[in-house]
Amino acid sequence: MAIFKPAIVANWKANKTQEQALSWIEKVGSFLEEKSGEIILCPPFILISPLRERLRALGFSDFIHLGAQNISHYECGPYTGEVTAEQLSGLVEYSLIGHSERRRLFGEKEKDIVQKINLAKKWQIKPILLVDLPQVNEVSLYADQEMLVCYEPISAISTPGDYRPDNPEDASRAAKEILARNSKAVVLYGGSVNQANAQSFLKVGFSGFVVGQASLGEDDFIGLLTASFT
C-alpha cells in the first residue's frame, strides 16, 4: 500500500464549527508544508466540502487528505439520515470504519462493518478498519488485502482530562495479532495518543495513529506531529 509514514489520522468526531475548522487547517497546513508531512483529516460530514475547497485554494490538498468518519452500510436509497459511499466518492480518499463508538453507541455489528468496507472499496474509498482485541478476527476477512487497520483498545478512548493509553508493549502484541491475520495491513494505534507518548508506540512497530482528543487543538496536534516526525 502506498501510504506515507507515519500515517496520522485526525478524527474530530462531532466537534468544530466551519470557522474553527478553517482556522485549524490554515495553521496545521502551514506546519505540514514546512515539514513535508502528510495527514488524513476526518471531519464531520458537513465540513467535508468547505474544507475540500479551502485545502485546494491554499494548496494543501496534496498533504492533507480528507476522510469520512463513517459511511452507511446501505447503497443510496430510502435511508433517512444516512451518508453513502457513493455520495462520498470523489470527496474523500479514506473512511474510518468500525470505530468503537459506532460499535458501542450505534450497535454496529461485524456484518455491518463488512458491508461498509465492501462499499468503500466499490467507490474507491480506502477503508481504515478500527478494532479492539475482541474484533481482531475481523481482520482475517481481509487476509492478503492491503488496508489500514487501527488497534483501538476501548479502555484507551480518551475524554478531556482522562487519558489512559494502552501499554506500548501490550499494544505491540495486539499489532502482531493483526499482522498474523493480514500480513499486508498497515497497523496504526488509536486511543489517548498524544505528544508525550507518540514515539513509544512508533518504536514498538506501529506505523502511525488515529488521534481523537489530541487532534482538536492546533497546538496539541502540531506537538504530536512534531514528536511523530522526529
Backbone as JSON, one array per atom type, in Angstrom:
{
  "sequence": "MAIFKPAIVANWKANKTQEQALSWIEKVGSFLEEKSGEIILCPPFILISPLRERLRALGFSDFIHLGAQNISHYECGPYTGEVTAEQLSGLVEYSLIGHSERRRLFGEKEKDIVQKINLAKKWQIKPILLVDLPQVNEVSLYADQEMLVCYEPISAISTPGDYRPDNPEDASRAAKEILARNSKAVVLYGGSVNQANAQSFLKVGFSGFVVGQASLGEDDFIGLLTASFT",
  "N": [[0.85, -1.2, 0.0], [0.63, 2.14, -0.93], [1.41, 4.3, 1.28], [1.97, 7.07, 3.31], [4.38, 7.43, 5.95], [5.02, 8.35, 9.33], [1.53, 7.41, 9.41], [-0.84, 9.62, 10.14], [-3.94, 10.08, 11.48], [-6.46, 12.35, 11.91], [-9.21, 12.48, 13.86], [-11.97, 14.23, 14.23], [-14.42, 13.75, 15.35], [-17.64, 14.63, 16.67], [-17.18, 17.52, 16.52], [-16.22, 20.97, 16.16], [-16.96, 23.99, 14.47], [-17.58, 25.44, 11.2], [-15.99, 27.74, 10.91], [-14.05, 27.33, 12.92], [-12.88, 25.0, 11.94], [-11.74, 25.8, 9.48], [-9.84, 27.61, 10.37], [-8.17, 25.86, 11.76], [-7.08, 24.19, 9.72], [-5.55, 26.01, 8.31], [-3.48, 26.69, 10.06], [-2.36, 24.17, 10.81], [-1.88, 23.14, 8.28], [0.08, 24.9, 7.29], [2.2, 24.23, 8.96], [2.63, 21.53, 8.19], [3.32, 21.85, 5.53], [5.78, 23.11, 5.74], [7.24, 21.11, 7.03], [7.12, 18.99, 5.31], [5.22, 16.99, 5.74], [2.42, 14.64, 5.97], [-1.08, 14.13, 6.47], [-4.19, 12.48, 7.39], [-7.35, 13.77, 7.47], [-10.31, 13.57, 9.24], [-13.19, 15.01, 9.29], [-16.44, 16.14, 10.61], [-19.3, 15.23, 8.57], [-20.61, 17.53, 7.43], [-18.6, 19.35, 7.12], [-16.87, 18.52, 5.19], [-17.03, 19.31, 2.4], [-16.65, 22.25, 2.43], [-14.07, 22.27, 3.59], [-12.6, 20.84, 1.72], [-12.66, 22.6, -0.46], [-11.27, 24.8, 0.62], [-8.77, 23.66, 1.21], [-7.83, 23.1, -1.36], [-7.67, 25.72, -2.36], [-5.69, 26.81, -0.75], [-3.56, 25.28, -1.45], [-3.0, 22.98, -0.05], [-4.0, 20.46, -0.41], [-2.53, 18.32, -1.31], [-1.22, 17.22, 0.81], [-2.85, 17.2, 3.05], [-5.13, 14.94, 3.47], [-8.46, 14.08, 2.9], [-10.85, 12.35, 4.9], [-13.75, 10.35, 5.71], [-15.72, 10.02, 8.7], [-17.3, 7.88, 8.91], [-19.32, 5.61, 6.98], [-22.4, 4.76, 5.34], [-23.93, 1.49, 5.65], [-25.61, 0.93, 3.71], [-26.58, 1.11, 0.23], [-27.34, 3.94, -1.96], [-30.61, 5.26, -1.35], [-33.87, 4.89, 0.23], [-33.09, 5.86, 2.99], [-33.2, 7.59, 5.53], [-31.15, 10.11, 6.82], [-28.75, 8.82, 6.39], [-25.4, 8.63, 5.01], [-23.89, 7.81, 2.1], [-21.39, 5.64, 0.57], [-21.2, 6.07, -2.18], [-22.08, 8.73, -2.38], [-19.99, 10.0, -1.07], [-17.85, 9.44, -2.62], [-15.15, 10.68, -4.44], [-15.11, 12.94, -2.91], [-13.79, 12.31, -0.57], [-10.81, 10.5, 0.37], [-10.48, 8.47, 2.15], [-12.06, 6.42, 4.71], [-13.01, 6.09, 8.07], [-13.9, 3.03, 9.59], [-15.81, 1.03, 11.68], [-15.27, 2.17, 14.17], [-14.96, 2.23, 17.72], [-16.88, 3.72, 19.06], [-18.95, 3.78, 17.24], [-19.6, 1.08, 17.19], [-20.29, 0.64, 19.89], [-22.13, 2.69, 20.69], [-23.94, 2.86, 18.59], [-24.55, 0.35, 17.87], [-23.29, -1.18, 15.84], [-22.5, -4.1, 13.98], [-20.45, -6.97, 13.1], [-21.26, -7.78, 10.52], [-22.24, -5.4, 9.48], [-19.91, -3.9, 9.36], [-18.41, -5.33, 7.47], [-20.02, -4.95, 5.19], [-19.79, -2.19, 4.9], [-17.05, -1.86, 4.36], [-16.86, -3.22, 1.94], [-18.48, -1.58, 0.33], [-17.07, 0.82, 0.5], [-14.7, 0.17, -0.86], [-15.78, -0.42, -3.35], [-16.46, 2.12, -4.24], [-14.05, 3.39, -4.48], [-12.9, 4.33, -2.07], [-10.6, 4.37, 0.51], [-10.62, 2.1, 3.13], [-10.32, 2.48, 6.68], [-9.94, 0.34, 9.04], [-11.04, -0.14, 12.32], [-10.25, -1.8, 15.29], [-10.71, -3.5, 18.42], [-9.27, -5.86, 20.72], [-11.31, -7.94, 20.92], [-12.36, -7.82, 18.35], [-10.36, -8.48, 16.59], [-10.26, -10.76, 14.98], [-11.81, -10.04, 12.82], [-10.09, -8.96, 11.01], [-9.08, -11.09, 9.65], [-10.87, -11.55, 7.64], [-10.03, -10.05, 5.58], [-7.64, -10.99, 4.67], [-4.46, -10.84, 3.14], [-5.13, -8.56, 1.78], [-4.36, -5.23, 1.04], [-4.57, -2.79, 3.46], [-5.44, -0.2, 5.82], [-5.3, -0.71, 9.26], [-6.43, -0.09, 12.46], [-5.46, -0.56, 15.75], [-7.42, -0.23, 18.48], [-7.88, 0.04, 21.62], [-10.7, -0.11, 23.66], [-10.68, 0.82, 26.25], [-8.9, 2.85, 26.19], [-9.91, 4.98, 24.83], [-10.15, 8.39, 24.7], [-11.35, 11.0, 26.84], [-11.82, 14.49, 27.66], [-9.26, 15.3, 29.91], [-8.94, 12.7, 30.73], [-6.89, 10.53, 30.08], [-5.92, 7.4, 29.11], [-3.83, 5.65, 27.86], [-2.95, 2.6, 26.17], [-0.52, 0.19, 27.3], [2.57, 0.33, 25.64], [3.96, -2.09, 25.04], [2.02, -4.09, 25.4], [0.21, -3.21, 23.5], [1.76, -3.61, 21.24], [1.76, -6.39, 21.05], [-0.88, -6.8, 20.3], [-0.79, -5.62, 17.79], [0.82, -7.45, 16.45], [-0.91, -9.61, 16.44], [-2.82, -8.68, 14.66], [-1.27, -8.46, 12.28], [-0.67, -11.12, 11.94], [-3.01, -12.05, 10.95], [-3.42, -10.59, 8.69], [-0.97, -9.98, 6.68], [-0.41, -7.87, 5.08], [-1.41, -5.61, 6.16], [-1.34, -2.2, 7.22], [-0.51, -1.11, 10.25], [-1.98, 0.85, 12.7], [-2.09, 2.79, 15.76], [-4.63, 3.62, 18.1], [-6.09, 5.68, 20.6], [-5.97, 7.69, 23.17], [-3.54, 8.79, 22.36], [-0.81, 11.05, 22.29], [1.41, 13.94, 22.28], [3.33, 13.26, 24.2], [3.47, 10.47, 24.32], [3.69, 9.44, 21.76], [6.07, 8.59, 20.36], [6.74, 6.29, 21.78], [4.95, 4.39, 20.95], [5.43, 4.26, 18.2], [7.98, 3.19, 18.27], [7.58, 0.53, 18.92], [6.63, -0.65, 16.69], [4.3, 0.32, 15.43], [2.72, 2.0, 12.68], [1.71, 4.51, 12.69], [-1.02, 6.66, 13.73], [-4.47, 6.9, 14.91], [-6.02, 9.71, 15.88], [-7.88, 11.28, 18.36], [-8.98, 13.2, 20.7], [-6.57, 14.69, 21.0], [-6.28, 15.81, 18.53], [-7.84, 18.01, 18.24], [-7.13, 20.61, 19.2], [-5.05, 22.99, 17.66], [-2.35, 23.49, 18.45], [-1.81, 21.35, 20.2], [-2.05, 19.22, 18.42], [-0.09, 19.79, 16.51], [2.1, 19.55, 18.16], [2.02, 16.79, 18.65], [2.46, 15.88, 16.03], [5.04, 16.87, 15.62], [6.47, 15.31, 17.46], [6.0, 12.81, 16.34], [7.13, 12.91, 13.79], [9.8, 13.04, 14.3]],
  "CA": [[0.0, 0.0, 0.0], [1.38, 3.39, -0.98], [0.93, 5.13, 2.38], [3.04, 7.82, 3.98], [4.63, 7.0, 7.32], [3.86, 7.75, 9.99], [0.21, 7.79, 8.93], [-1.53, 10.26, 11.25], [-5.34, 10.32, 11.15], [-7.12, 13.22, 12.87], [-10.65, 12.22, 13.92], [-12.57, 15.31, 15.0], [-15.69, 13.3, 15.92], [-18.69, 15.64, 16.5], [-16.6, 18.76, 17.02], [-15.79, 22.09, 15.33], [-17.78, 24.74, 13.52], [-16.85, 25.67, 9.96], [-14.96, 28.74, 11.16], [-12.97, 26.68, 13.68], [-12.23, 24.02, 11.06], [-10.92, 26.5, 8.5], [-8.68, 28.15, 11.09], [-7.32, 24.71, 12.08], [-6.3, 23.71, 8.57], [-4.56, 27.02, 7.91], [-2.32, 26.6, 10.94], [-1.75, 22.84, 10.68], [-1.39, 23.01, 6.91], [1.34, 25.65, 7.17], [3.22, 23.42, 9.62], [2.91, 20.36, 7.37], [4.01, 22.3, 4.32], [7.16, 23.38, 6.12], [7.89, 19.87, 7.45], [6.9, 17.96, 4.29], [4.44, 15.92, 6.35], [1.09, 14.37, 5.44], [-2.04, 13.57, 7.42], [-5.55, 12.22, 6.96], [-8.26, 14.51, 8.33], [-11.69, 13.08, 9.2], [-14.07, 15.96, 9.95], [-17.86, 15.81, 10.44], [-19.74, 15.24, 7.17], [-20.99, 18.84, 6.91], [-17.41, 20.17, 6.9], [-16.01, 17.95, 4.15], [-16.99, 20.13, 1.18], [-15.92, 23.52, 2.59], [-12.65, 22.02, 3.82], [-12.01, 20.44, 0.43], [-12.47, 23.81, -1.25], [-10.21, 25.63, 1.21], [-7.5, 22.96, 1.04], [-7.39, 23.34, -2.74], [-7.34, 27.13, -2.52], [-4.43, 27.06, -0.04], [-2.51, 24.4, -1.97], [-2.7, 21.99, 0.98], [-4.71, 19.2, -0.65], [-1.59, 17.23, -1.6], [-0.69, 16.61, 2.03], [-3.95, 16.97, 3.98], [-6.05, 14.07, 2.73], [-9.73, 14.03, 3.61], [-11.52, 11.08, 5.14], [-15.03, 10.4, 6.41], [-15.7, 9.33, 9.99], [-18.2, 6.74, 8.83], [-20.17, 5.56, 5.8], [-23.55, 3.9, 5.53], [-23.82, 0.13, 5.13], [-26.6, 0.85, 2.63], [-26.42, 1.87, -1.01], [-28.27, 5.06, -2.0], [-32.0, 4.82, -1.32], [-34.74, 5.5, 1.24], [-32.47, 5.65, 4.31], [-33.12, 8.94, 6.08], [-30.04, 10.41, 7.7], [-27.54, 8.09, 6.04], [-24.49, 9.18, 4.01], [-23.4, 6.6, 1.45], [-20.07, 5.65, -0.06], [-21.34, 6.69, -3.5], [-22.15, 10.18, -2.18], [-18.69, 10.48, -0.61], [-16.84, 9.15, -3.64], [-14.65, 11.9, -5.06], [-14.96, 13.97, -1.89], [-12.81, 11.83, 0.42], [-9.96, 9.39, -0.04], [-10.48, 7.45, 3.19], [-13.15, 6.44, 5.69], [-12.96, 5.24, 9.26], [-14.97, 2.03, 9.63], [-15.73, 0.17, 12.85], [-14.82, 2.86, 15.39], [-15.59, 1.65, 18.91], [-18.08, 4.49, 19.39], [-20.01, 3.3, 16.33], [-20.0, -0.26, 17.63], [-20.87, 0.67, 21.23], [-23.26, 3.61, 20.81], [-24.88, 2.72, 17.5], [-24.87, -1.06, 17.68], [-22.77, -1.78, 14.6], [-22.04, -5.48, 14.1], [-19.46, -7.37, 12.1], [-21.85, -7.8, 9.17], [-22.31, -4.01, 9.02], [-18.54, -3.49, 9.05], [-18.05, -5.98, 6.21], [-20.74, -4.28, 4.1], [-19.22, -0.85, 4.72], [-15.75, -1.98, 3.69], [-17.13, -3.59, 0.54], [-18.99, -0.4, -0.37], [-15.98, 1.79, 0.39], [-13.82, -0.26, -1.95], [-16.52, -0.28, -4.61], [-16.48, 3.52, -4.64], [-12.67, 3.88, -4.45], [-12.57, 4.95, -0.79], [-9.75, 3.45, 1.27], [-11.13, 1.92, 4.49], [-9.44, 2.39, 7.85], [-10.68, -0.54, 9.94], [-10.64, 0.0, 13.72], [-10.61, -3.0, 16.06], [-10.15, -3.82, 19.73], [-8.91, -7.28, 20.72], [-12.42, -8.84, 20.57], [-12.68, -7.77, 16.92], [-9.17, -8.73, 15.77], [-10.55, -11.79, 13.98], [-12.39, -9.42, 11.62], [-9.0, -8.69, 10.07], [-8.89, -12.3, 8.84], [-11.76, -11.48, 6.49], [-9.36, -9.28, 4.53], [-6.29, -11.54, 4.55], [-3.73, -10.56, 1.9], [-5.59, -7.31, 1.17], [-3.69, -4.07, 1.59], [-5.5, -1.87, 4.09], [-5.07, 0.38, 7.1], [-6.01, -1.28, 10.4], [-6.06, 0.58, 13.7], [-5.76, -1.21, 17.04], [-8.02, 0.82, 19.3], [-8.47, -0.53, 22.84], [-11.81, 0.76, 24.09], [-10.34, 1.42, 27.54], [-7.99, 3.98, 25.98], [-10.56, 6.07, 24.11], [-9.98, 9.48, 25.66], [-12.23, 12.14, 27.02], [-10.98, 15.55, 28.23], [-8.74, 15.07, 31.24], [-8.98, 11.27, 31.07], [-6.05, 9.82, 29.12], [-5.49, 6.09, 29.6], [-3.3, 4.91, 26.74], [-2.5, 1.23, 26.41], [0.92, 0.0, 27.44], [3.1, 0.08, 24.29], [4.32, -3.49, 24.84], [0.76, -4.82, 25.21], [-0.32, -2.8, 22.2], [2.57, -4.27, 20.22], [1.26, -7.77, 20.89], [-2.11, -6.71, 19.51], [-0.39, -5.35, 16.41], [1.3, -8.72, 15.88], [-2.11, -10.41, 16.18], [-3.41, -8.15, 13.43], [-0.42, -8.84, 11.15], [-0.78, -12.57, 11.75], [-4.24, -12.29, 10.2], [-3.26, -9.92, 7.4], [0.43, -9.54, 6.65], [-0.31, -6.66, 4.26], [-2.02, -4.49, 6.87], [-0.55, -1.12, 7.81], [-1.14, -1.11, 11.57], [-1.95, 2.09, 13.45], [-2.58, 2.73, 17.14], [-5.57, 4.67, 18.46], [-6.53, 5.65, 21.99], [-5.22, 8.54, 24.1], [-2.19, 9.1, 21.89], [-0.52, 12.48, 22.35], [2.81, 14.28, 22.05], [4.22, 12.64, 25.18], [3.63, 9.01, 24.17], [3.68, 9.02, 20.36], [7.27, 7.85, 19.97], [6.78, 4.98, 22.44], [4.17, 3.45, 20.12], [6.14, 4.09, 16.93], [9.17, 2.37, 18.49], [7.25, -0.9, 19.04], [6.21, -1.2, 15.42], [3.12, 0.92, 14.8], [3.04, 2.84, 11.52], [1.01, 5.79, 12.81], [-2.06, 6.8, 14.76], [-5.74, 7.58, 14.77], [-5.97, 10.65, 17.0], [-9.15, 11.94, 18.64], [-8.92, 14.41, 21.52], [-5.35, 15.48, 20.77], [-6.3, 16.42, 17.2], [-8.77, 19.14, 18.2], [-6.39, 21.86, 19.33], [-3.96, 23.07, 16.69], [-1.04, 23.39, 19.09], [-1.66, 19.97, 20.68], [-1.86, 18.33, 17.27], [1.23, 20.09, 15.95], [3.05, 18.93, 19.08], [2.03, 15.36, 18.36], [3.12, 15.7, 14.73], [6.47, 17.11, 15.83], [7.01, 14.12, 18.12], [5.88, 11.65, 15.44], [8.02, 13.06, 12.64], [11.2, 13.05, 14.77]],
  "C": [[0.88, 1.24, 0.0], [0.81, 4.32, 0.08], [2.12, 5.82, 3.02], [3.18, 7.32, 5.41], [5.39, 8.09, 8.07], [2.55, 8.26, 9.41], [-0.59, 8.32, 10.12], [-2.94, 10.62, 10.79], [-5.95, 11.18, 12.26], [-8.63, 13.0, 12.79], [-11.3, 13.25, 14.83], [-13.86, 14.89, 15.72], [-16.74, 14.41, 15.71], [-18.24, 16.97, 17.1], [-16.29, 19.71, 15.86], [-16.91, 22.65, 14.44], [-16.95, 24.92, 12.24], [-15.72, 26.68, 10.17], [-13.78, 28.14, 11.9], [-12.18, 25.72, 12.8], [-11.3, 24.69, 10.07], [-9.68, 27.11, 9.15], [-7.67, 27.05, 11.39], [-6.46, 24.32, 10.88], [-5.27, 24.74, 8.1], [-3.3, 26.89, 8.76], [-1.6, 25.26, 10.78], [-1.18, 22.65, 9.29], [-0.06, 23.73, 6.7], [2.49, 24.87, 7.82], [3.61, 22.23, 8.74], [3.67, 20.72, 6.11], [5.49, 22.53, 4.6], [7.92, 22.09, 6.42], [7.8, 18.75, 6.41], [6.19, 16.74, 4.88], [3.08, 15.77, 5.7], [0.21, 13.8, 6.54], [-3.33, 13.22, 6.69], [-6.47, 12.91, 7.95], [-9.68, 14.0, 8.13], [-12.59, 14.03, 9.98], [-15.52, 15.46, 9.92], [-18.28, 15.97, 8.97], [-19.96, 16.65, 6.63], [-19.79, 19.73, 6.62], [-16.55, 19.67, 5.75], [-15.9, 18.86, 2.93], [-16.3, 21.47, 1.38], [-14.43, 23.33, 2.87], [-11.95, 21.64, 2.53], [-11.72, 21.67, -0.43], [-11.32, 24.65, -0.7], [-8.84, 24.97, 1.06], [-6.95, 23.17, -0.36], [-6.93, 24.78, -2.93], [-5.99, 27.46, -1.88], [-3.27, 26.23, -0.58], [-2.11, 23.32, -1.0], [-3.27, 20.6, 0.67], [-3.79, 18.04, -1.0], [-1.09, 16.55, -0.34], [-1.68, 16.59, 3.2], [-5.02, 16.23, 3.21], [-7.33, 13.93, 3.54], [-10.27, 12.62, 3.74], [-12.86, 11.32, 5.8], [-14.89, 9.67, 7.74], [-16.5, 8.04, 9.95], [-18.83, 6.75, 7.44], [-21.33, 4.61, 6.1], [-23.25, 2.48, 5.05], [-24.89, -0.14, 4.08], [-26.07, 1.53, 1.37], [-27.38, 3.06, -0.94], [-29.71, 4.55, -2.03], [-32.74, 5.48, -0.18], [-34.24, 5.25, 2.67], [-32.18, 7.01, 4.94], [-31.95, 9.08, 7.05], [-28.74, 9.72, 7.37], [-26.71, 8.86, 5.01], [-23.75, 7.99, 3.4], [-22.01, 6.78, 0.85], [-20.13, 6.31, -1.43], [-21.37, 8.21, -3.38], [-20.8, 10.77, -1.79], [-17.58, 10.27, -1.63], [-16.44, 10.43, -4.36], [-14.48, 13.05, -4.09], [-13.91, 13.6, -0.86], [-11.99, 10.69, -0.17], [-10.07, 8.2, 0.9], [-11.8, 7.49, 3.96], [-12.8, 5.56, 6.87], [-14.14, 4.27, 9.2], [-14.75, 1.16, 10.87], [-15.22, 0.84, 14.1], [-15.62, 2.33, 16.58], [-16.85, 2.41, 19.31], [-19.24, 4.11, 18.48], [-20.51, 1.93, 16.78], [-20.79, -0.18, 18.95], [-22.16, 1.51, 21.29], [-24.34, 3.39, 19.76], [-25.13, 1.27, 17.09], [-24.36, -1.7, 16.42], [-22.17, -3.15, 14.88], [-21.05, -5.8, 12.98], [-20.03, -7.34, 10.69], [-21.98, -6.38, 8.6], [-20.94, -3.53, 8.59], [-18.11, -4.06, 7.69], [-18.73, -5.27, 5.04], [-20.15, -2.9, 3.83], [-17.88, -0.91, 3.99], [-15.93, -2.34, 2.23], [-17.6, -2.38, -0.26], [-17.9, 0.66, -0.53], [-15.07, 1.43, -0.78], [-14.5, -0.13, -3.31], [-16.44, 1.14, -5.15], [-15.12, 4.2, -4.45], [-12.37, 4.74, -3.21], [-11.75, 3.94, 0.01], [-10.28, 3.31, 2.7], [-10.01, 1.92, 5.52], [-10.23, 1.61, 8.89], [-10.14, -0.38, 11.36], [-11.15, -1.19, 14.51], [-9.99, -2.95, 17.45], [-9.84, -5.31, 19.69], [-10.08, -8.21, 20.39], [-12.76, -8.87, 19.09], [-11.49, -8.1, 16.01], [-9.43, -9.77, 14.69], [-11.19, -11.23, 12.72], [-11.32, -9.18, 10.56], [-8.77, -9.89, 9.16], [-9.76, -12.29, 7.6], [-11.1, -10.78, 5.31], [-7.91, -9.72, 4.38], [-5.72, -11.27, 3.16], [-4.27, -9.35, 1.14], [-4.87, -6.13, 1.84], [-4.72, -3.11, 2.18], [-4.91, -1.33, 5.39], [-5.94, -0.24, 8.18], [-5.5, -0.59, 11.65], [-6.45, -0.26, 14.9], [-6.18, -0.11, 18.0], [-8.65, 0.2, 20.54], [-9.51, 0.4, 23.42], [-11.5, 1.44, 25.41], [-9.48, 2.66, 27.39], [-8.63, 5.13, 25.22], [-10.71, 7.24, 25.08], [-11.15, 10.45, 25.67], [-11.39, 13.21, 27.7], [-10.57, 15.24, 29.66], [-8.67, 13.61, 31.65], [-8.22, 10.48, 30.02], [-5.56, 8.52, 29.73], [-4.95, 5.26, 28.44], [-2.91, 3.49, 27.13], [-1.0, 1.22, 26.64], [1.5, -0.35, 26.06], [3.44, -1.38, 24.03], [3.07, -4.34, 24.62], [0.14, -4.49, 23.86], [0.45, -3.46, 21.06], [2.13, -5.71, 19.99], [-0.03, -7.8, 20.09], [-1.8, -6.46, 18.04], [0.09, -6.62, 15.72], [0.13, -9.66, 15.58], [-2.77, -9.97, 14.88], [-2.6, -8.6, 12.21], [-0.44, -10.34, 10.9], [-2.01, -12.93, 10.92], [-4.23, -11.62, 8.83], [-1.88, -9.3, 7.34], [0.61, -8.25, 5.85], [-0.94, -5.44, 4.93], [-0.97, -3.46, 7.27], [-1.21, -0.83, 9.15], [-0.88, 0.21, 12.3], [-2.39, 1.84, 14.89], [-3.53, 3.88, 17.37], [-5.97, 4.54, 19.92], [-5.62, 6.43, 22.89], [-3.78, 8.77, 23.66], [-2.01, 10.61, 21.91], [0.98, 12.7, 22.15], [3.75, 13.49, 22.96], [4.45, 11.16, 24.91], [3.75, 8.53, 22.73], [4.88, 8.15, 19.99], [7.31, 6.45, 20.59], [5.99, 3.95, 21.64], [4.84, 3.23, 18.76], [7.33, 3.14, 17.1], [8.85, 0.88, 18.62], [6.54, -1.42, 17.78], [4.96, -0.63, 14.78], [3.56, 1.9, 13.7], [2.33, 4.18, 11.55], [-0.12, 5.69, 13.81], [-3.39, 7.24, 14.18], [-5.91, 8.41, 16.04], [-7.32, 11.33, 17.16], [-8.95, 13.25, 19.37], [-7.72, 15.29, 21.2], [-5.28, 16.09, 19.37], [-7.12, 17.7, 17.17], [-8.07, 20.49, 18.3], [-5.22, 21.89, 18.37], [-2.6, 22.85, 17.33], [-0.78, 21.97, 19.61], [-1.35, 19.03, 19.52], [-0.5, 18.55, 16.63], [2.32, 19.51, 16.85], [3.15, 17.44, 18.85], [2.73, 15.06, 17.04], [4.63, 15.87, 14.86], [7.13, 15.88, 16.45], [7.01, 12.92, 17.17], [6.86, 11.71, 14.29], [9.49, 13.02, 13.01], [11.91, 11.75, 14.37]]
}
